[in-house]
Amino acid sequence: MSFTQESEGPLATTYSSIAPQLNTDEEAQIYVGKSWPEKHRIFLIETALFTNVFLSGFDSTITASIYQLIGDEFEDVKIASWITTAYLVTCTSFQPLYGSFSDTLGRRKCMFFANSIFALGCLGCGLSTDIFTLILMRAVTGIGGGGLITLSTIVNSDIISPEKRGIYQSFQNILVGTGAVIGASSGGSIAAIFGWKWCFLVQVPISIAGTVFAYLFVQDQPNHTHVAGIERWKKIDFSGAFLLIIGLTAQLIFLTDASSSAGKGLEVLDWKSLAFLFLSIASLVLFAYVEKTTSAHPIIPHHLLGGSTNSILIIGFFVGFVAYAYLFTLPLYFQVVAGDTAAQAGLRLAIPAFCTPIGGLIMGISMKQTRRLPALLIGGIALMFFGNVCFLFINKSTPGWLKFLLLIPANIGQGITFPSTLFSFLFAFSVRKQATATAALYLFRSIGCVWGVAGSSSLVQTLVSRGLKKGLKDLASEEEISRLLIKLSQNTSIIRKLRPEIRDVVIASYKTGIRGVFLLSIALSLIALVLSVRAKQNITEQKAENIAAIERRISF
């Protein structure tokens, strides 16, 4: 296998495993005397990469329709959202690190590490006997999960020629979206038929197969040179990574405590919750300082944060929040308000959710004309806004076919918006800054996803608490309402066993809380839409050579 290299400076290197423009006879001569694996090396590598990206999408959403079920089983619903947020925190924190780690240590070692940790975490989740062990193993899974898509994209840039990368990346996007859709829609069915543990155990053999393929066929990048001793570790921003992990983790603990306090009917946060909030703020401030002064390769270089690009990063945060608040609040609505089982809720989301990869495909085809990018960004966010508005018209009497139609716009919008925000950010920088720019956008979007899960859970608990105190004041004492709130924070399935007049108030309170989340999402979508219109001028004014260079080297 031959590799060709083209360079535009020390940080702008692109590798290709496909020699330029070989004719049929020359290609046949290259493969003479080679074994089947050598002849089909690209296919075997892509099998490992596509397995990884599918699992990344599948695992990131598998808990969408079962976290409530798991919380009910362990009688601890108030922290059930941590099953997802623990994964998102570690995945978000470690995702930007795999780029610098793989540059220093090599692609093969890092990919083997990420795959192995991911498989180990899934196995640990399936063997967990309490919710705290499950949350811990979800965090372990996220450490490996952070490298699945990142390293797949990096390896593709090493082995696929620039003119063909778009084709491979399109398949990758479809598999990520398909995995996410299958995870969100099948989780409830798997849990109902086999038990929720199999939602994690089913991923283990698939992950092991991907790990074996990656270990056997993925090689280090062509320009990789082994640096012995401590010098190679000096290039990695460990202090920044540590502060980022501490900051995000403390932030999530604060949100969970706020949700727990709301679920118990408490109006004031205790000093421990506020301590985590201050720790989060302090850690993230120190992280920003370290990124500006470190001699290592920073996770988020300070030159990326400033000027017109800030609006794209804010859009990335908002659309991440809206997408995950939508994804994790809908099952709660169908299970608590509509009275569906976890399996039924998953099936209601299945077909509309398949529109997310369709949106990504629309984006991929449309991006052949780069002048369409501003319209795609605006159109994608507008569809997310419209989709969240559509939810407000869903009620128990809404026909099934109409519910299906009302859930489609937000999913298509997400499929268009995610890659268009990435390209809008990348177009602001030269080619040699693409890797760090990509990491920055992914980080802001992932933080938005974390807030979308934890923040929406806290808001629902708060509004439910207020609704019950107001609606039950003539039906129950304050002490009885407080006990009910505690029971609901542990297990929502008790709603079906309540007296009809109390059950109606509880369901109405949950409906109000869920509508509150969607109203917040509508507001954030509207802000993102305004920012996208503002960013349109900045996108269209970029230099033509930067856009052309990105088209050759970067795919979404």
Secondary structure, 3 states (H helix, E strand, C coil): CCCEEEECCCCCEEEECCCCCCCHHHHHHHCCCCCHHHHCHHHHHHHHHHHHHHHHHHHHHCCCCCHHHHHHHHCCHHHCCHHHHHHHHHHHHHCCHHHHHHHHHCHHHHHHHHHHHHHHHHHHHHCCCCHHHHHHHHHHHHHHHHHHHHHHHHHHHHHCCHHHHHHHHHHHHHHHHHHHHHHHHHHHHHHHHCCCCHHHHCHHHHHHHHHHHHHHHCCCCCCCCCCCCCHHHHCECHHHHHHHHHHHHHHHHHHHHHHHHHHCCCCCCCHHHHHHHHHHHHHHHHHHHHHHHCCCECCCCHHHCCCCHHHHHHHHHHHHHHHHHHHHHHHHHHHHHCCCCHHHHHHHHHHHHCHHHHHHHHHHHHCCCHHHHHHHHHHHHHHHHHHHHHHCCCCCCCCHHHHHHHCHHHHHHHHHHHHHHHHHHHCCCCHHHHHHHHHHHHHHHHHHHHHHHHHHHHHHHHHHHHHHHHHCCCCCCHHHHHHHHHHHHHCHHHHHHCCHHHHHHHHHHHHHHHHHHHHHHHHHHHHHHHHHHHHHHHHHCCCHHHHHHHHHHCCC
